Amino acid sequence: MMSCLWCRSSWMIICLTSHLLLLGLAGSGVLAAAPRTPVNVPFGRNYVPTWAFDHIKYLNGGNDIQLTLDKSTGTGFQSKGSYLFGHFSMQIKMVPGDSAGTVTAFYLSSQNSEHDEIDFEFLGNRTGQPYILQTNVFTGGKGNREQRIYLWFDPTADYHFYSILWNLYQIVFLVDDVPIRIFKNCNKDLGVKFPFNQPMKIYSSLWNADDWATRGGLEKTDWSKAPFVASYRGFHVDGCEASVNAKFCDTQGKRWWDQKEFQDLDAFQYRRLQWVRQKYTIYNYCTDTTRFPLMPPECKRDRDA
Ligand SMILES: *[C@@H]1O[C@H](CO)[C@@H](O)[C@H](O)[C@H]1NC(C)=O
């Protein structure tokens, strides 16, 4: 019965008709809430450059930065701290104009061999053609969970919020306030791991991936258009900082993201997720029967996986 609630909240009504006793419990679903509004903090508060330091430009006293990709190199940065759970957000304005072949990434990753990872990857395109947002989740070193969507706005025109809410119950990918993907911690019995005991760092980078990114690698980076520039601000990190080898976080279970209203999406959020699925999804590994003749286990149970 719990899995009914946990894994299929969008089907809550169906569950409820067969489990009237759960009415009281499920009613608490209306308490579900969007994550806290990210706080704008300067880059240097939470992040350091990772490589090609001269390709990062600091503006507005370090509140804004720009990553530059040219023929010689891309660049990237990473969080100072490692975190077990929390809410991580960034405002990004993607490479404008002809960005085909470029990839801008924002992701969380643990540092060990059987690593966990939560990815946003923005695949550029020719001028006027739509970006693709690809997401993925690795657990215990296993990925292959790609989903791809088009965005409902031009991500090069303005800054937008890209955020991850990660707690013991779920991982939620958010674009502005819209949940575009969830990965729930309810499939342990099917052998699906959930990231819960390996702290992750936050990373971002801009690099050339014209061997695969745009129309599967058909569109190459036009270096005559370089440098390619992605702009960032709002380096919000609200996580439980933990040493790299920690297995749990000191305040686990006590922080805002652990509370009931963040353990599942509410009905409104599920409707928005459905809207993204129906109107903007262009690829979902769950429905790729050529690649996965046996449906990945988490997809069987959770249509929102
Ligand atoms: C780029 O534009 C083409 C043509 O509209 C489209 O098929 C493709 O999905 C777009 N995005 C990427 C990253 O290839």
The ligand as a MOL file (V3000), in Angstrom:
LIG
                    3D

  0  0  0     0  0            999 V3000
M  V30 BEGIN CTAB
M  V30 COUNTS 14 14 0 0 0
M  V30 BEGIN ATOM
M  V30 1 C 18.0770 21.0410 -33.3010 0
M  V30 2 O 17.1700 21.3460 -34.3160 0
M  V30 3 C 16.7220 20.2330 -35.0530 0
M  V30 4 C 15.8320 20.7550 -36.1690 0
M  V30 5 O 14.7900 21.5310 -35.6560 0
M  V30 6 C 16.0020 19.2770 -34.1400 0
M  V30 7 O 15.6360 18.1040 -34.8500 0
M  V30 8 C 16.8820 18.8960 -32.9470 0
M  V30 9 O 16.1490 18.1130 -32.0360 0
M  V30 10 C 17.3750 20.1630 -32.2730 0
M  V30 11 N 18.2060 19.9650 -31.0950 0
M  V30 12 C 19.3330 19.2410 -31.0160 0
M  V30 13 C 20.1230 19.3680 -29.7910 0
M  V30 14 O 19.7220 18.4960 -31.8910 0
M  V30 END ATOM
M  V30 BEGIN BOND
M  V30 1 1 1 2
M  V30 2 1 1 10
M  V30 3 1 2 3
M  V30 4 1 3 4
M  V30 5 1 3 6
M  V30 6 1 4 5
M  V30 7 1 6 7
M  V30 8 1 6 8
M  V30 9 1 8 9
M  V30 10 1 8 10
M  V30 11 1 10 11
M  V30 12 1 11 12
M  V30 13 1 12 13
M  V30 14 2 12 14
M  V30 END BOND
M  V30 END CTAB
M  END
